[in-house]
Amino acid sequence: MNYITPNPPEEQEGSIRLQGGQGGFFSGLVNYGNTFGNTGLQVNLMKKTAQNVGPTEFDITDFNTKFLFNLNERSELGVKLGIYNEVSNSTYIGLNQVMFDQGGQDFERLAPDDQLDVSRYSISFSHLYRFNERVKLRTIAYGYTTTRNWNRQDFTINETNTPPANWTGVEWGDRNIPGGAIFMRNSTGNRNRQFQVGGIEPRLEVNHNLFNRDNELIVGTRLLVEQALEQRVNGTQAGVRSGNLVEDEMRTGNAISAYAQNKINLSEKFMLSAGVRVESFNYERDIFRRSFPEIGIRDTSLVAGNNVVEVIPGMGFNYRPMQRLSMFGGVHKGFAPPRVKDAISNLADVYELDAEESWNYELGFRSDLVSWLYWEATAFRMDFKNQIIPVSESSGGLGFGVVNGGATLHQGIESALIFDISKLTGLSQVKLLYDLNLTYVHSTFSEDRFKGDININGNRTPYAPEWLINTAITLETEMGLGFRLTANYVASQFTDEINSLIPAVDGRTGQIPSYFVMDGTVSYQLPKWNSRFNFSVKNITDERYIASRRPQGIRVGLPRFITAGYEFRF
């Protein structure tokens, strides 16, 4: 995914945004941009901290800067640098169903010593060379390294509610219910990861006149190299970061792709685009140390790899029968290689996992036929031939390795509407808007596949609510006072492939009921001071709802949360 950041401004500009609220929450963002001669500069610094937002504590620093050098009339060079650092008490463990039903423990820190440390350093270069008015060469080169170390306390859940030998004495839940107790263990599992990624992508853009029509041709290639170092260190006490190295491995991937796309304006009203991409991904897993059944932890050298090659076509159109109405549609093939960790077992066996493939279709329109109404709607269909079902704990999976996940079908419609009530009613001193974003999607398994004795064909896929509705009303006055009230509805969701309705005692499966949350913001603009004040309340009604049952238990949604802020622009 390419994130397009704005170029530095031609003249000095910047802003300072400050937001603070409950639980020690603070968010500050400073940005500055200017151009000095042939050199542009854009700098951003964000700092975000909290001591107690729900059960969460975090400290995040994110700095990035962008330089743009106009080398000459034909050429320009962009350079971006980024530094990111995060320390938080993120954890896998959540409430079991007993604790949620009892109430009063929604935001307890069940494993208070858990800590996630993330640091990321990135650099990228972008170069544009203009051969002439019709031909351009854009080249992007990038690299980054990310370190993610996660210290998590171990715990035990069993049907007999028997404490483990290394129990700390801390337990949660209820021993009177089979499987209803969580026993915290005096040990940790440190999951340490380091990722290194680099790549380069040159792209040639040519405007030409094939068939005496305006055409835009894009031809490019991309080289990508990635490496992941993964270790697990088991500590003998809660909270410690050192201990016994039980897993140590390196995973590498090398990808090369080539693509071409051509857009042709068949008429002033009709544009057609078609393209194809060829992907080749070569991957390898090298295991240095792991635990073997009935043998224990051993140093080893298990190496295995594989290669996936795929051709990915696509095409689309845009038709504008009149100035204020646009119709569009397209079809393309989707592709994603299996994760290296899933495709090669802990014993270096290569699973014959197919790539994840899909055919994706969309058809929609955008319209502002009247000045007071904008409407956009898109129907879509995503037909997966072989959706890979993740096995990581963060995705709700258990065990090691996967099999091809099988076919799934996702189809529905998404729509956006902006209704300018003030224009319709002739209000001149206020601006009153109503907006609605609505998505309906029916996601199911679409071929026979058995989980035990149950055929899940036709079952809904996990964590795929059929309805998502976001709506808001906004009022802005000439005096600078503004109000915005939003409402969010998420329909019920299943959390496992067999679509269990009844919650499991451990809280990890069972239906998540629908929920409805309202947020509100009051703002005041002071143009004379280039300033804006705001007061915000999230979850106004203090709705109690289950946001997720993953990775290992229930996560309760954010309670009522109040913040206030100030923004200054210059």
C-alpha positions in Angstrom: 0.0 0.0 0.0 1.4 3.4 -1.0 0.6 6.3 1.4 0.7 9.6 -0.5 1.8 12.4 1.7 1.3 16.1 0.7 4.2 18.0 -0.8 5.7 20.8 1.2 3.9 24.1 0.8 5.4 26.9 -1.3 5.0 29.3 1.6 5.3 28.9 5.4 2.4 27.2 7.1 1.9 25.0 10.1 -0.4 24.1 12.9 -0.4 23.0 16.6 -3.1 20.6 17.8 -3.6 19.7 21.5 -6.1 17.3 22.9 -6.5 16.1 26.5 -9.0 14.2 28.5 -9.8 11.5 31.0 -7.4 8.8 32.1 -4.4 11.1 31.5 -5.0 11.1 27.8 -2.9 13.6 25.8 -2.5 14.0 22.1 -0.3 16.7 20.5 0.5 17.2 16.8 2.9 19.8 15.5 3.5 20.3 11.8 5.5 22.9 9.8 6.1 23.3 6.1 8.0 25.8 3.9 10.0 26.1 0.8 13.5 27.6 0.7 14.7 28.3 -2.8 14.5 24.9 -4.6 14.0 22.9 -1.4 10.7 22.2 0.3 10.4 20.9 3.9 7.5 19.3 5.7 7.9 18.2 9.4 5.4 16.4 11.6 5.7 15.4 15.3 3.0 13.5 17.1 3.0 12.6 20.8 0.2 10.6 22.3 0.0 9.3 25.9 -2.5 7.9 28.4 -2.4 6.3 31.8 -5.9 4.7 31.9 -8.1 4.7 28.8 -10.2 1.7 29.6 -7.6 -0.8 30.7 -5.0 0.7 28.3 -1.8 2.7 29.0 0.4 3.9 26.2 3.2 6.3 25.2 3.6 6.9 21.4 6.0 9.2 19.6 5.8 9.5 15.8 8.1 11.8 13.9 8.4 12.2 10.1 9.8 14.7 7.7 9.7 15.1 4.0 12.1 17.0 1.7 11.4 17.9 -1.9 14.4 19.1 -4.0 13.6 20.6 -7.4 16.9 19.6 -9.1 16.1 21.2 -12.5 13.2 21.8 -14.9 13.0 18.1 -15.7 13.8 16.4 -12.4 12.8 16.4 -8.7 13.8 14.3 -5.7 11.8 13.6 -2.6 13.2 12.1 0.7 11.1 11.0 3.6 12.4 10.0 7.1 10.3 8.4 9.8 10.8 7.4 13.5 8.1 5.7 15.5 8.2 4.5 19.1 5.5 2.9 21.2 5.3 1.5 24.7 2.0 0.2 25.9 0.4 -2.4 28.2 -1.2 -4.2 25.3 -2.2 -7.8 26.2 -3.8 -10.9 24.7 -5.8 -11.9 27.8 -9.4 -10.7 28.1 -12.4 -11.3 30.3 -14.0 -14.7 30.4 -17.8 -14.9 30.0 -18.2 -15.3 33.8 -16.5 -12.0 34.5 -18.4 -10.2 31.8 -21.7 -11.5 33.1 -20.9 -10.6 36.7 -19.9 -7.0 35.7 -17.7 -4.6 37.5 -14.4 -5.9 36.0 -14.6 -4.6 32.4 -11.3 -2.7 32.6 -9.3 -4.7 35.1 -5.6 -5.2 34.1 -5.5 -9.0 34.3 -1.8 -9.1 33.5 -0.5 -5.8 34.7 3.1 -6.5 33.7 2.4 -7.2 30.0 4.2 -4.7 27.8 4.5 -4.1 24.1 7.5 -2.2 22.7 7.5 -1.1 19.1 10.1 0.9 17.2 10.2 1.7 13.5 12.8 3.6 11.4 12.0 4.3 7.8 13.5 6.1 4.8 12.2 6.4 1.3 13.2 8.2 -1.9 11.0 9.3 -4.8 12.3 10.6 -8.0 10.5 12.1 -11.0 12.1 12.7 -14.3 10.2 14.4 -17.2 11.5 13.3 -20.6 8.9 15.6 -22.2 5.3 16.7 -21.6 4.1 13.2 -22.5 6.6 10.8 -20.9 7.6 10.7 -17.2 9.6 8.2 -15.1 8.8 7.9 -11.4 11.0 5.8 -9.2 10.4 4.9 -5.5 13.0 3.3 -3.3 12.3 2.5 0.4 13.5 0.6 3.4 12.4 0.3 7.0 13.2 -1.8 10.1 10.7 -2.6 12.8 11.3 -4.1 16.2 8.4 -5.5 18.1 9.0 -7.1 21.5 6.1 -8.3 23.5 6.2 -9.4 27.1 3.1 -11.4 28.1 2.4 -13.2 31.4 1.3 -16.9 31.1 -2.0 -18.1 32.5 -3.9 -21.3 32.7 -7.6 -22.2 32.1 -8.9 -25.8 32.6 -12.3 -27.5 33.1 -11.4 -28.7 36.6 -10.2 -25.2 37.8 -6.9 -26.7 39.0 -4.2 -24.1 39.7 -0.8 -24.7 37.9 2.3 -25.6 39.9 3.8 -22.1 39.3 0.6 -20.2 40.2 1.2 -16.7 41.5 -1.9 -16.8 43.7 -3.8 -14.4 41.5 -6.9 -15.7 39.9 -9.8 -14.2 38.0 -13.3 -15.5 37.3 -15.2 -18.1 39.4 -14.0 -21.5 40.5 -17.6 -22.7 41.0 -18.1 -22.8 37.3 -16.2 -25.5 35.3 -13.5 -23.7 33.3 -14.6 -20.4 34.8 -11.3 -19.5 36.5 -8.2 -17.9 35.1 -5.0 -18.7 37.0 -2.1 -16.3 36.5 1.3 -18.1 36.2 4.7 -16.9 37.5 6.2 -17.0 34.1 6.3 -15.1 30.8 6.5 -15.7 27.1 8.5 -12.9 25.4 7.6 -12.8 21.7 10.3 -10.8 20.1 10.2 -9.8 16.4 12.4 -7.8 14.0 11.4 -7.0 10.5 13.5 -5.5 7.7 12.1 -4.5 4.4 13.5 -2.8 1.3 12.3 -2.3 -2.2 12.5 -0.2 -5.4 9.8 0.5 -8.0 10.4 2.4 -11.3 7.3 3.4 -13.2 7.0 4.8 -16.7 4.0 7.0 -17.5 3.3 7.8 -21.1 0.5 9.8 -22.6 -0.2 8.7 -26.2 -2.8 8.7 -28.9 -3.6 5.1 -29.8 -6.7 4.9 -32.1 -6.6 8.7 -32.1 -7.8 8.8 -28.5 -6.2 10.2 -25.4 -4.4 7.3 -23.6 -2.4 7.0 -20.4 0.0 4.0 -20.2 1.7 3.0 -17.0 4.4 0.3 -17.1 6.5 -0.6 -14.1 8.3 -3.2 -12.1 8.9 -3.7 -8.3 11.6 -5.5 -6.4 11.0 -6.3 -2.7 13.2 -8.0 -0.1 12.0 -8.8 3.4 13.3 -10.6 6.4 11.7 -11.5 9.7 13.7 -12.5 12.8 11.5 -14.2 15.4 12.4 -15.4 18.9 10.5 -16.6 21.9 12.1 -16.2 25.3 10.4 -17.9 28.3 10.9 -16.1 31.6 10.7 -17.9 34.9 8.9 -15.0 36.7 6.1 -12.7 35.8 7.2 -9.5 34.1 10.8 -10.5 33.3 12.2 -10.0 29.8 15.0 -12.5 29.9 15.0 -16.3 30.3 15.3 -19.4 28.2 15.5 -19.1 24.4 13.0 -21.7 23.1 12.3 -20.6 19.6 14.7 -18.8 17.1 14.1 -18.5 13.4 14.5 -16.3 10.3 12.0 -16.0 7.5 12.9 -14.3 4.2 10.9 -13.3 1.1 11.9 -12.0 -2.3 9.3 -10.7 -4.6 9.4 -9.3 -8.1 6.5 -8.0 -10.1 5.9 -6.3 -13.4 2.7 -4.5 -14.5 1.1 -2.5 -17.2 -2.1 -0.5 -17.3 -3.6 1.6 -20.1 -6.5 4.1 -19.7 -8.2 5.2 -22.9 -10.8 7.9 -23.3 -13.2 6.3 -25.8 -15.2 9.5 -25.8 -15.7 12.6 -23.7 -18.0 10.6 -21.5 -16.5 7.1 -21.4 -13.1 6.0 -20.1 -11.9 2.4 -20.1 -8.8 1.0 -18.3 -7.3 -2.5 -18.4 -4.1 -3.9 -16.9 -2.2 -7.0 -15.8 0.4 -7.7 -13.1 2.7 -10.7 -12.8 3.9 -11.6 -9.3 6.7 -14.0 -8.3 7.3 -14.6 -4.6 10.1 -16.8 -3.3 10.1 -17.5 0.4 12.2 -19.5 2.9 12.0 -20.4 6.6 15.2 -21.2 8.5 14.6 -22.6 12.0 17.6 -22.3 14.4 16.1 -23.5 17.7 12.8 -25.0 18.8 11.1 -27.5 21.1 10.6 -31.0 19.6 7.9 -33.4 21.0 9.4 -35.9 23.5 12.9 -34.5 23.0 12.8 -30.9 24.3 14.5 -27.8 23.1 17.3 -28.3 20.6 19.5 -26.2 18.3 18.9 -27.2 14.7 19.1 -26.0 11.2 15.9 -26.7 9.4 15.5 -24.9 6.1 12.7 -25.1 3.5 11.3 -22.8 0.9 8.9 -22.4 -2.0 7.9 -20.1 -4.8 4.5 -18.7 -5.9 3.9 -17.2 -9.3 0.6 -15.5 -10.3 -0.9 -13.5 -13.2 -3.3 -10.8 -12.0 -5.5 -9.1 -14.6 -8.1 -6.3 -14.1 -10.2 -3.8 -15.9 -12.6 -1.0 -15.2 -14.7 1.8 -16.7 -16.1 5.2 -15.9 -19.1 6.6 -17.7 -20.4 10.2 -17.2 -23.6 10.6 -19.1 -24.0 14.1 -17.7 -21.9 16.5 -15.7 -23.3 15.6 -12.3 -23.7 11.8 -12.7 -20.9 9.3 -13.0 -21.2 5.5 -13.3 -18.2 3.2 -12.7 -17.4 -0.5 -12.4 -14.7 -3.0 -12.7 -13.4 -6.5 -12.2 -10.0 -7.7 -11.1 -8.3 -10.7 -9.7 -7.0 -10.6 -6.1 -3.9 -12.4 -5.0 -1.9 -12.8 -1.7 0.8 -15.5 -1.1 0.5 -17.6 2.1 2.4 -16.4 5.1 5.8 -18.0 5.3 5.2 -19.2 8.9 2.0 -20.9 7.7 3.3 -22.4 4.5 6.3 -24.1 6.2 5.8 -26.2 9.3 8.0 -26.1 12.5 9.7 -29.2 11.2 10.4 -27.5 7.8 7.7 -29.4 6.0 6.4 -27.4 3.0 2.6 -27.3 3.0 1.3 -27.2 -0.5 -0.7 -24.0 0.3 -2.2 -22.3 -2.7 -2.0 -18.5 -2.9 -5.1 -16.7 -1.7 -7.0 -15.9 -4.9 -10.3 -14.0 -5.5 -12.3 -12.4 -8.3 -13.6 -9.0 -7.3 -16.5 -7.1 -9.0 -18.0 -3.6 -8.4 -20.6 -1.5 -10.0 -21.7 1.9 -8.8 -22.5 5.6 -9.3 -21.8 9.0 -7.9 -24.4 11.8 -8.2 -25.0 15.4 -7.2 -27.9 16.1 -9.6 -29.2 18.6 -7.1 -27.0 21.1 -5.2 -28.3 19.9 -1.8 -27.8 16.1 -2.2 -24.7 14.0 -3.0 -25.2 10.3 -3.3 -22.8 7.4 -4.0 -23.6 3.7 -4.0 -21.5 0.7 -4.9 -22.5 -3.0 -5.2 -19.6 -5.4 -4.8 -18.9 -9.1 -4.9 -15.6 -10.8 -3.7 -15.4 -14.4 -4.6 -12.4 -16.1 -2.9 -11.3 -19.4 -4.3 -9.0 -20.1 -1.4 -9.2 -17.8 1.6 -6.3 -18.5 4.0 -7.7 -18.6 7.5 -5.1 -17.1 9.9 -3.9 -19.3 12.8 -2.2 -16.7 15.0 -3.6 -16.2 18.4 -4.3 -12.6 17.5 -6.7 -13.9 14.8 -8.3 -16.4 17.2 -6.5 -19.4 15.8 -4.8 -22.3 17.7 -2.0 -24.7 16.8 0.6 -24.6 14.1 0.3 -24.5 10.3 -2.9 -24.2 8.3 -4.6 -25.9 5.4 -6.1 -24.1 2.5 -9.0 -22.3 4.0 -11.5 -22.9 1.2 -14.0 -20.7 -0.7 -15.7 -17.7 0.8 -18.1 -15.3 -0.8 -18.6 -11.6 0.3 -21.2 -9.5 -1.5 -23.2 -6.5 -0.6 -23.6 -2.7 -1.1 -22.0 0.3 0.4 -23.5 3.8 0.1 -22.8 7.3 1.2 -25.2 10.3 1.3 -24.7 13.9 2.2 -27.9 16.0 2.6 -27.4 19.7 2.8 -30.5 20.7 4.7 -29.5 24.4 4.8 -29.4 24.7 1.0 -32.8 22.8 0.7 -34.5 25.1 3.2 -32.8 28.3 2.2 -31.0 28.8 5.5 -28.3 31.5 5.0 -26.7 32.0 8.4 -26.1 28.4 9.3 -24.9 25.3 7.5 -26.8 22.1 8.4 -25.7 18.8 7.0 -26.8 15.2 7.4 -24.6 12.4 6.2 -25.0 8.7 6.1 -22.6 5.9 5.4 -24.1 2.4 5.1 -22.6 -0.9 4.3 -24.4 -4.2 3.9 -22.3 -7.3 3.3 -23.2 -11.0 3.4 -20.0 -13.0 4.0 -20.3 -16.8 3.9 -18.3 -19.9 3.4 -19.2 -21.0 -0.1 -18.2 -24.7 -0.4 -18.3 -27.8 1.6 -15.9 -27.9 4.5 -16.2 -29.7 7.8 -15.4 -28.7 11.3 -15.8 -32.0 13.1 -19.2 -33.2 12.0 -20.5 -29.8 11.0 -20.5 -28.7 7.4 -19.9 -24.9 7.5 -20.9 -24.3 3.9 -23.3 -21.3 4.0 -22.2 -20.2 7.5 -21.2 -16.6 7.9 -17.5 -15.9 8.2 -16.2 -14.8 11.7 -16.2 -11.1 12.6 -18.3 -10.1 9.5 -21.3 -8.0 10.7 -24.0 -7.8 8.0 -24.8 -4.1 8.7 -22.5 -1.2 9.5 -24.1 2.2 9.7 -22.5 5.5 10.5 -24.6 8.6 10.4 -24.1 12.2 11.6 -25.8 15.6 11.7 -23.5 18.7 11.6 -24.4 22.3 12.4 -22.1 25.3 11.7 -23.0 28.9 12.4 -21.6 32.2 11.1 -20.4 33.0 14.7 -18.0 30.0 14.5 -19.9 27.7 16.7 -20.3 24.1 15.5 -22.0 21.0 16.7 -21.7 17.4 15.4 -23.6 14.3 16.6 -22.6 10.9 15.2 -24.2 7.5 15.6 -22.6 4.2 14.9 -24.4 0.9 14.6 -22.6 -2.5 14.2 -24.8 -5.6 13.7 -24.3 -8.9 15.5 -21.3 -11.0 14.6 -20.3 -14.6 14.9 -16.8 -15.4 16.2 -16.1 -18.9 14.9 -16.7 -20.9 11.8 -19.5 -23.0 13.2 -21.4 -19.8 14.1 -21.8 -20.6 17.8 -24.6 -18.6 19.4 -24.0 -19.6 23.1 -20.9 -17.9 24.5 -18.1 -20.2 25.7 -17.1 -20.0 29.3 -13.6 -18.7 28.3 -15.3 -15.9 26.4 -13.5 -16.5 23.1 -16.4 -17.8 21.0 -20.1 -17.1 20.9 -22.2 -14.4 19.2 -21.3 -10.7 19.7 -24.6 -8.8 20.1 -25.2 -5.7 18.0 -24.4 -2.4 19.5 -25.1 1.3 19.0 -22.8 4.1 20.1 -23.2 7.9 19.9 -20.5 10.6 19.9 -20.7 14.3 20.1 -18.5 17.3 19.4 -18.8 21.0 20.1 -16.4 23.4 18.4 -15.7 27.1 18.2 -13.7 28.8 15.5 -11.8 32.1 16.1 -10.6 33.2 12.6 -9.0 36.3 14.0 -6.7 34.2 16.1 -6.4 31.3 13.6 -7.7 29.1 16.4 -10.3 26.4 17.0 -11.5 25.0 20.3 -13.4 21.7 20.7 -15.1 19.6 23.3 -15.8 15.9 22.5 -17.7 13.1 24.2 -17.3 9.5 22.9 -20.0 7.0 23.7 -22.4 9.6 25.1 -24.8 7.0 26.6 -21.9 5.0 28.2 -23.1 1.9 26.2 -21.6 -1.3 27.5 -20.8 -3.7 24.6 -18.4 -6.4 23.5 -16.0 -5.1 20.9 -14.2 -8.4 20.4 -13.7 -11.9 21.8 -10.1 -12.0 20.4 -7.3 -12.8 21.0 -8.0 -14.6 24.3 -11.1 -13.3 25.8 -13.7 -10.5 25.8 -12.7 -6.9 25.1 -15.3 -4.4 26.3 -15.8 -1.3 24.2 -14.5 2.1 25.3 -16.8 3.7 28.0 -17.9 7.3 28.0 -14.7 9.3 27.2 -14.5 13.1 27.4 -11.7 15.2 25.8 -11.1 18.9 25.0 -8.7 20.4 22.5 -7.2 23.5 20.9 -5.8 24.0 17.4 -3.7 26.9 16.2 -2.8 27.4 12.5 -0.2 29.8 11.1 
